[in-house]
């Protein structure tokens, strides 16, 4: 009876990782799909909130969704600008513009919360729910990617 050696005497070689071009094309479209999920969810949930809770909550949700969508779009632009700045040293982009857009997102959220709260305190619940729109859209994207992976058998 022979026992297996605990360590292999074969030299360790690095495996080359091959990428699937179809998979890369699929995953590179994730941000666009998340943006579309955000728009569909904003319209659907706003209509459902209007029907169920009234126009105050629906308006608050729509405002929160608009702020969240702009926030997501601007954050995507800021990250892209920072990545371009890090990977392309010859290409300079205004640091003040990047920082200003980053801070403007929070000013916009604060102004929207103040305007909604001063108009109707009940609408503030809808505003806060609308600010979570990107989370719901990312969850939809994750479920979609899982469904595609299971359908492809990967």
Buried (B, 14 or more C-beta within 10 A) or exposed (E): EEEEEEEEEEEEEEEEEEEEEEEEEBEEEBBEBBBBBBEEBBEEBBEEBBEEBBEBBBBBBBBBBBBBBBBBBBBEEBEEBBEEBEEEEEEEEEEEEBEEBBEEBEEBBEEBBEEBBEBBEBBBBBBBBBBEBBEBBBEBBEEBBEEEEEEEEE
